[in-house]
């Protein structure tokens, strides 16, 4: 059933607000972000925000935020000058156990193993390609 003009405008406004919230999550990934506050920024209830975000971007807001954090953690771990605990805190995680579990779930190895691995081969890959190839993905069970 086609949307009427008012519904189409509302849907576009919702998407704009969701994109602004997603951009905020990208910028402030290391800060303690409250999902209720993010929903308020999108002018939505928390439940509607969760559903709308997932429909628009393919994952929940929390899942998206953790993916951003793990992406940044991978960069810091490849550098090798920070401990796993320091990386955990630098990307905004407060629990080393939760960070390690999520990292292992998305990357397929522990943060310590990832840090210890030789990452020289990634130096010759253009950054735009490396970001796409190294983006953490949820592994199917």
VENWO-V428342 format. One line per field, one symbol per residue. phi: phi as a letter, one per 30 degrees, with the letter a starting at -180 (. if undefined). Layout:
phi: ???
This chain:
phi: .dddeddddddddedddddddddddddcedddccddddddddhbdedddeddddddciadeddddddeddeddddddddicbdddddeddcjdccdddddddedddcjadedddddddcddddcdeeddeeddcddbdddd
